[in-house]
Amino acid sequence: MESVKETHGCGLLANAVKNAYSSGQMDYSIEPLVRVDDLARPIGCIKPNDSVIFCCRRGEREIELTEAFTDPLFNQFERPFLQDLNFVILTMYHEKFKDLPIAFAPSKINQTLGELVGMAGLTQFRCSESEKFAHITFFLNGGHNQPFSGETDLKIPSPKGVLFDTVPELSLQTVAEEVINGIERGYDLIITNFANGDVIGHTANTEAKVRCAEVVDQHLGQVIEAAKKNNYVVIVTADHGNIEELFTSDGKPHVAHTSNLIPFVVIDPLVETPIKSSDGSLMDIAPTILEILKVEIPEVMTGRNLVKDHDFGLERDVILIILDGWGNGLPNDTNPIYIGKTPYWNMLQKKYLPSQLKASGEAVGLQPGKAGNSEAGHMNIGAGRIVLQDDVRLDNAMQDGTFFTNEVFLQSIESVLQKKSNLHLIGLLTEKSSHGSIDYPLALLKMAKQNGVQEVYLHLIFDGRSTEPGSAPMLLEKLEKSMSDIGVGQVVSGIGRGIALDRDGNFAKIKKAYDAMVYGIGSTFT
């Protein structure tokens, strides 16, 4: 196969990726690819005293790999701890990393839905499978990793060792059963996430998406009926769109988030007349729930009650069901929710007068026109206000120039110069993911060049979620041009996002990523 003309390793890696395609691998799950020299020795391995900047910003998918590099007590797989490794993260995506150098350290969000419910002496139950557990805990709680007073959290393991589109039901049956148990126990507030719409929506499998819609419909009906039987006020909504679109404008499988509005349904089983809620955005959900629970809404919550014209009475319990990646799509054969057998969902649409909420762009603290994501969605739901997202903070810093004067970045570069060591950038090969952008490693390459650092190694993570499957070679060709313009940097490894950014405790995957970056273990290219 021909390689694009290159000097920085992108074309070599592109050819290796094409070979991986021919063996049945795709971007998301590509096994480690490592660059070697003419003597088959790996190039650019991470060593003690080096500096590493992990150029991903989101959090739940970055935790395990960060632990492997930074936790001296790490015991998930055998590996020597790299002494004096300067490991930088872009944002603090878990409290356990508070002592690491953080380029854009966040300020915690206080007075969130969960905190206020706890302060009022009420009980709450959070339940989802592991694929979305961080979203109904860490993100919904404004970046606080510990449960609030009266909060009980239950994580149901997602399927392991199988492709998700072969099990579109995931672990939803168990989630639904546990939520119903929570209803029977009488928690004041129950919050659950049905992960299927987003997880399966990211695949290219049409049959799996239709089956996913049907499974969600089945268990949604079971949970709502149990809640109604126990007089819970039921709220059904989503965090962003995804599964409701099967194809892109050019007819290819749609595998990314959408900017579609999302549904908002309110059910009061104590009244016969359906409740008409107002249109709004995700920040309006927390004030609505607090109003129903008769908990005072603080001034910092700028969202509004979407059902202010209905009196729910005193001492009501509430269940919030978040259908992850479940947007409002077109009523035609491009929408799995429409073409699947979803009788309960259809009944909700006809009987309960749903409204629509904004879940993308500026309404959730993202760039204008940008599709929503689970992190932004749950943070805005819990905060009851617009929460500026990391991509906006980072993009603003790049636009106003403060990215290039960031003290944490500059200290890492200075450390490399003083120790005569190497700078490594771990980056996501994508232009638009909520987990990061290739723009960050490119900006850091410019900083390295300006400050006299010549040895910079890129360890790339192929996306396959926010990018179209099979697009990695094209993106590598674009990256090669940008790196040539800068004049610094070598691409030395590549690996699929589903391996390097595991979030399900599958440390066998993380070991592959670690071994590729540290020892140069993987399929070689030269």
C-alpha positions as CSV (number, residue, x, y, z in Angstrom):
1,M,0.0,0.0,0.0
2,E,1.2,3.5,-0.8
3,S,2.0,5.8,2.0
4,V,1.3,9.5,2.0
5,K,4.4,11.6,1.7
6,E,5.5,12.3,5.3
7,T,8.3,13.0,7.7
8,H,6.5,12.7,11.1
9,G,5.3,9.1,11.0
10,C,1.6,9.8,10.2
11,G,1.7,8.1,6.8
12,L,3.5,5.0,8.2
13,L,0.8,4.7,10.9
14,A,-1.9,5.3,8.3
15,N,-0.6,2.2,6.4
16,A,-0.5,0.2,9.6
17,V,-4.1,1.2,10.3
18,K,-5.2,0.1,6.8
19,N,-3.6,-3.3,7.4
20,A,-5.5,-3.5,10.7
21,Y,-8.7,-2.7,8.7
22,S,-8.0,-5.6,6.4
23,S,-7.8,-8.0,9.4
24,G,-11.3,-6.9,10.5
25,Q,-10.3,-4.2,13.1
26,M,-11.9,-0.8,13.1
27,D,-10.9,2.5,14.6
28,Y,-12.5,2.1,18.0
29,S,-11.0,-1.3,18.7
30,I,-7.6,-1.2,16.9
31,E,-5.0,-3.2,18.8
32,P,-1.8,-1.4,19.6
33,L,0.4,-0.2,16.8
34,V,4.0,0.8,17.7
35,R,6.7,2.4,15.6
36,V,10.2,0.8,15.5
37,D,13.5,1.7,13.9
38,D,15.4,-0.3,11.3
39,L,16.7,-2.6,14.1
40,A,13.1,-3.3,15.3
41,R,13.6,-1.2,18.4
42,P,10.6,0.8,19.6
43,I,10.8,4.5,19.1
44,G,9.5,7.1,21.7
45,C,8.7,4.9,24.7
46,I,7.7,6.8,27.8
47,K,10.5,6.6,30.4
48,P,11.2,7.9,34.0
49,N,11.9,11.6,34.1
50,D,9.9,12.2,30.9
51,S,6.9,14.6,30.8
52,V,3.5,13.3,29.5
53,I,0.6,15.5,28.7
54,F,-2.7,13.6,28.4
55,C,-4.6,15.7,25.9
56,C,-8.1,14.4,26.7
57,R,-10.4,16.5,28.8
58,R,-13.6,14.6,29.7
59,G,-12.9,12.2,32.5
60,E,-14.7,8.9,33.0
61,R,-12.8,7.3,30.1
62,E,-9.5,8.8,31.1
63,I,-9.4,7.6,34.7
64,E,-8.0,4.1,34.3
65,L,-5.0,5.0,32.0
66,T,-4.2,7.9,34.3
67,E,-4.2,5.6,37.3
68,A,-1.8,3.2,35.5
69,F,0.7,6.0,35.0
70,T,0.4,8.0,38.3
71,D,-0.7,5.7,41.2
72,P,2.3,4.2,43.0
73,L,-0.1,1.7,44.6
74,F,-1.7,0.6,41.3
75,N,-2.2,-3.1,41.4
76,Q,-4.5,-3.9,38.5
77,F,-1.6,-5.3,36.5
78,E,2.1,-5.7,37.1
79,R,4.2,-2.8,36.1
80,P,7.1,-0.8,37.5
81,F,6.2,2.6,38.7
82,L,7.9,5.2,36.5
83,Q,9.8,7.4,38.9
84,D,9.8,11.2,38.5
85,L,7.3,11.0,35.6
86,N,5.7,14.4,35.1
87,F,2.1,13.4,34.1
88,V,-0.2,16.3,33.2
89,I,-3.9,16.1,32.8
90,L,-6.0,18.8,31.1
91,T,-8.8,18.9,33.6
92,M,-9.5,17.3,37.0
93,Y,-11.8,14.5,36.0
94,H,-11.6,12.7,39.4
95,E,-10.8,13.9,42.9
96,K,-8.1,11.2,43.2
97,F,-6.0,13.3,40.8
98,K,-6.2,16.5,42.7
99,D,-2.4,16.4,43.4
100,L,-1.4,15.9,39.7
101,P,-0.4,18.9,37.6
102,I,-3.8,20.0,36.1
103,A,-3.6,22.5,33.2
104,F,-7.2,23.7,33.6
105,A,-8.2,23.0,37.1
106,P,-11.9,23.3,37.6
107,S,-13.9,25.0,40.3
108,K,-16.5,22.6,41.8
109,I,-20.2,23.3,41.3
110,N,-22.0,23.6,44.6
111,Q,-25.7,23.7,45.4
112,T,-26.6,21.0,42.9
113,L,-29.7,19.0,42.9
114,G,-28.2,16.1,44.9
115,E,-26.6,18.4,47.4
116,L,-29.7,20.3,48.1
117,V,-31.9,17.2,48.4
118,G,-29.3,15.8,50.9
119,M,-29.3,19.1,52.9
120,A,-33.1,18.9,53.1
121,G,-32.8,15.5,54.9
122,L,-34.3,13.6,52.0
123,T,-33.1,10.2,50.7
124,Q,-32.0,9.6,47.1
125,F,-31.1,6.6,45.0
126,R,-28.9,6.6,41.9
127,C,-28.8,3.5,39.7
128,S,-27.3,2.8,36.3
129,E,-24.9,0.4,34.6
130,S,-21.2,1.1,34.7
131,E,-21.1,2.6,31.2
132,K,-23.0,5.7,32.6
133,F,-22.5,5.4,36.3
134,A,-20.1,8.4,36.5
135,H,-22.7,10.5,34.9
136,I,-25.5,10.0,37.5
137,T,-22.9,10.4,40.3
138,F,-19.8,12.5,39.6
139,F,-21.1,14.6,36.8
140,L,-24.6,15.0,38.1
141,N,-23.1,16.1,41.5
142,G,-21.1,18.9,39.9
143,G,-17.7,17.1,40.0
144,H,-18.1,15.8,43.6
145,N,-17.1,12.2,43.7
146,Q,-18.5,11.3,47.2
147,P,-22.2,10.8,47.6
148,F,-24.2,13.5,49.4
149,S,-26.0,12.9,52.7
150,G,-28.8,10.4,52.2
151,E,-27.6,9.3,48.7
152,T,-27.3,5.6,47.8
153,D,-25.5,4.7,44.6
154,L,-25.7,1.4,42.8
155,K,-23.6,0.5,39.8
156,I,-24.7,-2.5,37.6
157,P,-21.8,-3.9,35.5
158,S,-22.2,-3.5,31.8
159,P,-21.4,-6.5,29.6
160,K,-17.7,-7.3,29.2
161,G,-15.8,-9.0,26.5
162,V,-18.5,-8.6,23.8
163,L,-19.3,-6.0,21.1
164,F,-22.1,-3.9,22.4
165,D,-24.2,-4.1,19.2
166,T,-24.4,-7.9,19.9
167,V,-26.1,-7.2,23.2
168,P,-28.3,-4.1,22.6
169,E,-30.1,-4.8,25.8
170,L,-26.9,-4.3,27.8
171,S,-27.7,-4.7,31.5
172,L,-30.9,-2.7,31.4
173,Q,-33.1,-5.5,32.8
174,T,-31.0,-5.6,36.0
175,V,-31.0,-1.8,36.2
176,A,-34.8,-1.7,35.8
177,E,-35.2,-4.4,38.5
178,E,-33.0,-2.5,41.0
179,V,-34.8,0.8,40.2
180,I,-38.2,-0.9,40.9
181,N,-36.7,-2.2,44.2
182,G,-35.7,1.4,45.0
183,I,-39.3,2.5,44.3
184,E,-40.6,-0.2,46.7
185,R,-38.1,1.1,49.4
186,G,-39.6,4.6,49.1
187,Y,-36.6,6.8,48.3
188,D,-37.7,10.5,48.1
189,L,-35.8,11.0,44.8
190,I,-34.7,8.3,42.4
191,I,-32.4,9.0,39.4
192,T,-31.6,6.4,36.8
193,N,-29.9,6.4,33.4
194,F,-30.8,4.0,30.7
195,A,-27.5,3.8,28.8
196,N,-28.6,1.9,25.7
197,G,-29.6,4.7,23.4
198,D,-26.2,6.3,23.5
199,V,-24.0,3.1,23.7
200,I,-25.8,1.4,20.8
201,G,-26.3,4.7,19.0
202,H,-22.6,4.9,18.6
203,T,-22.5,1.7,16.6
204,A,-23.3,1.3,12.8
205,N,-25.7,-1.7,13.4
206,T,-29.2,-0.7,12.3
207,E,-30.8,-3.9,13.7
208,A,-29.1,-3.4,17.0
209,K,-30.5,0.2,17.2
210,V,-34.0,-0.9,16.5
211,R,-33.7,-3.7,19.1
212,C,-32.3,-1.2,21.5
213,A,-35.3,1.1,21.1
214,E,-37.6,-1.8,21.8
215,V,-35.7,-3.0,24.9
216,V,-35.7,0.6,26.3
217,D,-39.4,0.8,25.6
218,Q,-40.1,-2.4,27.4
219,H,-38.2,-1.6,30.6
220,L,-39.3,2.0,30.6
221,G,-42.9,0.8,30.8
222,Q,-42.1,-1.5,33.7
223,V,-40.4,1.2,35.7
224,I,-43.0,3.9,35.1
225,E,-45.9,1.6,36.0
226,A,-44.2,0.6,39.2
227,A,-43.6,4.3,40.0
228,K,-47.2,5.2,39.3
229,K,-48.4,2.4,41.5
230,N,-46.4,4.0,44.3
231,N,-47.6,7.5,43.5
232,Y,-44.2,8.8,42.3
233,V,-44.1,11.8,40.1
234,V,-42.4,10.5,37.0
235,I,-40.1,12.6,34.8
236,V,-38.7,11.1,31.6
237,T,-36.1,12.9,29.6
238,A,-32.7,12.5,27.9
239,D,-29.2,14.1,28.1
240,H,-28.6,14.5,24.4
241,G,-29.6,12.9,21.1
242,N,-28.0,10.0,19.2
243,I,-30.0,6.9,18.5
244,E,-32.8,8.7,16.7
245,E,-30.8,9.2,13.5
246,L,-29.7,6.1,11.5
247,F,-27.9,7.9,8.7
248,T,-25.9,10.9,7.9
249,S,-26.8,13.3,5.1
250,D,-24.7,11.3,2.6
251,G,-26.4,8.0,3.6
252,K,-23.6,6.6,5.8
253,P,-24.4,5.1,9.3
254,H,-24.9,7.8,11.9
255,V,-22.7,7.0,14.9
256,A,-22.4,10.3,16.7
257,H,-24.4,12.6,19.0
258,T,-26.9,14.9,17.5
259,S,-28.1,18.5,18.3
260,N,-31.8,17.5,18.3
261,L,-34.1,18.6,21.0
262,I,-34.9,16.0,23.6
263,P,-38.2,14.9,25.2
264,F,-39.5,16.0,28.6
265,V,-42.5,14.1,30.0
266,V,-44.1,14.6,33.4
267,I,-46.6,12.2,34.9
268,D,-48.6,12.7,38.1
269,P,-50.4,9.5,38.9
270,L,-52.7,11.3,41.4
271,V,-54.5,13.2,38.6
272,E,-56.3,12.2,35.5
273,T,-55.5,15.2,33.4
274,P,-52.2,15.2,31.6
275,I,-49.6,17.8,32.8
276,K,-48.5,20.2,30.1
277,S,-44.9,21.2,30.8
278,S,-43.1,24.1,29.2
279,D,-40.3,23.9,26.7
280,G,-36.8,24.7,28.1
281,S,-33.4,23.3,28.5
282,L,-31.6,20.8,30.7
283,M,-30.9,23.4,33.4
284,D,-34.6,23.6,34.1
285,I,-34.9,20.0,35.3
286,A,-33.3,20.4,38.8
287,P,-35.5,23.4,39.7
288,T,-38.6,21.5,38.5
289,I,-37.7,18.5,40.8
290,L,-36.9,20.7,43.7
291,E,-40.2,22.5,43.4
292,I,-42.0,19.1,43.4
293,L,-40.0,18.0,46.5
294,K,-40.7,21.3,48.2
295,V,-37.0,22.1,48.5
296,E,-36.0,25.7,48.3
297,I,-34.4,26.7,45.0
298,P,-31.2,28.7,45.5
299,E,-30.6,31.9,43.5
300,V,-27.6,30.3,41.8
301,M,-30.0,28.0,40.0
302,T,-31.0,30.1,37.0
303,G,-33.2,27.3,35.5
304,R,-36.9,27.5,35.9
305,N,-39.7,25.2,37.0
306,L,-41.3,23.7,33.9
307,V,-44.5,22.7,35.6
308,K,-45.2,25.8,37.7
309,D,-49.0,25.7,36.9
310,H,-49.5,22.3,38.5
311,D,-49.9,21.7,42.3
312,F,-48.3,18.3,43.2
313,G,-49.3,18.7,46.8
314,L,-47.1,17.8,49.8
315,E,-44.6,15.0,50.5
316,R,-44.3,13.7,46.9
317,D,-41.6,11.4,45.7
318,V,-39.9,11.9,42.3
319,I,-38.2,9.5,39.9
320,L,-36.1,11.0,37.1
321,I,-35.5,8.6,34.2
322,I,-32.7,9.8,31.8
323,L,-32.8,8.0,28.5
324,D,-29.2,8.4,27.4
325,G,-28.8,9.5,23.7
326,W,-32.6,9.5,23.1
327,G,-33.4,12.6,21.0
328,N,-36.5,13.7,19.1
329,G,-36.0,12.3,15.6
330,L,-38.2,12.4,12.5
331,P,-41.2,10.1,12.4
332,N,-39.9,8.0,9.5
333,D,-37.7,5.0,8.6
334,T,-34.5,6.9,9.6
335,N,-35.5,6.8,13.3
336,P,-35.1,3.5,15.2
337,I,-37.4,4.7,17.9
338,Y,-40.1,5.2,15.3
339,I,-39.7,2.0,13.2
340,G,-39.2,-0.2,16.3
341,K,-42.0,-1.7,18.3
342,T,-42.2,0.9,21.0
343,P,-45.9,1.0,22.1
344,Y,-45.2,2.4,25.6
345,W,-43.2,5.3,24.2
346,N,-45.8,6.0,21.6
347,M,-48.4,6.1,24.4
348,L,-46.4,8.5,26.4
349,Q,-46.2,10.9,23.4
350,K,-49.9,10.8,22.8
351,K,-51.2,10.9,26.4
352,Y,-48.8,13.0,28.5
353,L,-48.2,16.1,26.3
354,P,-44.4,16.0,26.3
355,S,-42.4,19.2,25.9
356,Q,-39.0,19.7,24.3
357,L,-35.7,20.7,25.9
358,K,-32.4,22.0,24.4
359,A,-29.5,19.8,25.1
360,S,-26.7,21.0,22.9
361,G,-24.7,24.1,22.1
362,E,-24.8,27.1,24.3
363,A,-27.8,25.8,26.2
364,V,-25.5,23.3,28.0
365,G,-22.3,25.4,28.0
366,L,-20.9,24.1,24.7
367,Q,-19.8,25.9,21.5
368,P,-22.7,27.1,19.4
369,G,-24.1,24.4,17.2
370,K,-22.1,21.6,18.9
371,A,-23.9,18.4,19.7
372,G,-24.6,17.6,23.3
373,N,-22.8,14.9,25.3
374,S,-23.5,12.9,28.4
375,E,-21.1,14.9,30.6
376,A,-22.5,18.3,29.7
377,G,-26.0,16.9,29.9
378,H,-25.8,15.5,33.4
379,M,-23.8,18.4,34.7
380,N,-26.4,20.8,33.5
381,I,-29.3,18.6,34.8
382,G,-27.7,18.5,38.2
383,A,-26.6,22.1,38.4
384,G,-29.8,23.7,37.4
385,R,-27.8,26.3,35.5
386,I,-25.6,26.5,32.4
387,V,-22.2,24.9,33.2
388,L,-19.4,26.1,30.9
389,Q,-17.9,22.9,29.5
390,D,-14.2,22.1,29.2
391,D,-14.2,22.4,25.4
392,V,-15.4,26.0,25.7
393,R,-12.8,26.8,28.4
394,L,-10.0,25.2,26.4
395,D,-11.1,26.7,23.1
396,N,-11.4,30.1,24.6
397,A,-7.9,29.7,26.0
398,M,-6.6,28.8,22.5
399,Q,-8.4,31.7,20.9
400,D,-7.3,34.4,23.4
401,G,-3.7,32.9,23.6
402,T,-3.8,31.9,27.2
403,F,-3.4,28.2,26.2
404,F,0.1,29.1,25.1
405,T,1.0,30.8,28.4
406,N,-0.5,28.1,30.6
407,E,1.9,27.6,33.5
408,V,1.4,23.9,33.8
409,F,2.3,23.4,30.2
410,L,5.3,25.7,30.4
411,Q,6.5,23.9,33.5
412,S,6.4,20.5,31.7
413,I,8.4,21.9,28.9
414,E,10.9,23.4,31.3
415,S,11.2,20.1,33.1
416,V,12.1,18.4,29.8
417,L,14.7,20.9,29.0
418,Q,16.3,20.7,32.4
419,K,16.3,16.9,32.6
420,K,17.3,16.5,29.0
421,S,14.3,14.1,28.7
422,N,11.4,13.7,26.3
423,L,8.0,15.2,26.0
424,H,5.1,12.9,25.2
425,L,1.6,13.8,24.1
426,I,-1.3,11.4,24.4
427,G,-4.1,12.6,22.1
428,L,-7.4,11.6,20.5
429,L,-7.3,11.6,16.7
430,T,-10.5,13.5,16.2
431,E,-11.6,17.0,15.4
432,K,-14.8,17.2,17.5
433,S,-15.1,14.7,20.3
434,S,-16.3,15.7,23.7
435,H,-13.2,13.8,25.0
436,G,-10.8,16.0,23.2
437,S,-9.4,17.3,19.9
438,I,-6.2,16.8,17.9
439,D,-5.9,20.6,18.1
440,Y,-4.6,20.3,21.6
441,P,-1.5,18.2,20.8
442,L,-0.9,20.4,17.8
443,A,-0.9,23.6,20.0
444,L,1.5,21.9,22.4
445,L,3.8,21.0,19.5
446,K,3.9,24.7,18.7
447,M,4.7,25.5,22.3
448,A,7.5,22.9,22.3
449,K,9.0,24.3,19.1
450,Q,8.9,27.9,20.4
451,N,10.6,26.8,23.6
452,G,13.4,24.7,22.0
453,V,12.1,21.2,22.6
454,Q,13.0,19.0,19.7
455,E,12.0,15.5,20.9
456,V,8.2,15.3,21.1
457,Y,6.4,11.9,20.7
458,L,2.7,11.5,19.9
459,H,0.8,8.5,21.1
460,L,-2.5,8.6,19.2
461,I,-5.9,7.2,20.2
462,F,-8.2,6.4,17.3
463,D,-11.8,7.5,17.9
464,G,-14.4,5.6,15.9
465,R,-17.2,7.3,17.9
466,S,-17.2,11.0,17.1
467,T,-15.4,10.2,13.8
468,E,-16.7,7.9,11.1
469,P,-15.4,4.4,11.3
470,G,-12.5,4.0,8.8
471,S,-11.6,7.7,8.8
472,A,-8.3,7.4,10.7
473,P,-6.0,7.3,7.6
474,M,-7.6,10.5,6.3
475,L,-7.2,12.2,9.6
476,L,-3.6,11.1,9.8
477,E,-2.9,12.6,6.5
478,K,-4.3,15.9,7.7
479,L,-2.3,15.6,10.9
480,E,0.9,15.1,8.8
481,K,0.4,18.3,7.0
482,S,-0.1,20.2,10.3
483,M,2.9,18.7,11.9
484,S,5.0,19.4,8.8
485,D,4.0,23.1,9.1
486,I,5.1,23.1,12.8
487,G,8.3,21.2,12.2
488,V,8.4,19.1,15.4
489,G,7.0,15.8,16.6
490,Q,7.0,12.1,15.8
491,V,3.9,9.8,15.8
492,V,5.1,6.7,17.6
493,S,2.0,4.7,18.5
494,G,-1.7,4.3,17.9
495,I,-4.5,2.4,19.6
496,G,-8.3,2.2,19.6
497,R,-10.3,4.3,22.0
498,G,-12.2,1.3,23.2
499,I,-8.9,-0.1,24.5
500,A,-7.0,3.0,25.8
501,L,-10.1,4.7,27.1
502,D,-11.9,1.9,28.8
503,R,-14.3,2.9,31.5
504,D,-15.6,-0.5,32.6
505,G,-12.7,-1.7,34.8
506,N,-11.3,-3.9,32.1
507,F,-7.6,-3.3,32.9
508,A,-6.5,-5.9,30.4
509,K,-7.3,-3.3,27.8
510,I,-5.5,-0.6,29.8
511,K,-2.4,-2.8,30.0
512,K,-2.3,-3.0,26.2
513,A,-2.2,0.8,26.0
514,Y,0.3,1.1,28.8
515,D,2.6,-1.6,27.4
516,A,2.5,0.0,23.9
517,M,3.4,3.5,25.2
518,V,6.0,2.4,27.8
519,Y,7.5,-0.8,26.3
520,G,6.7,-0.5,22.6
521,I,4.6,-3.8,22.7
522,G,2.2,-4.2,19.8
523,S,2.1,-4.7,16.0
524,T,5.1,-2.8,14.6
525,F,5.4,-0.3,11.8
526,T,8.5,1.3,10.3
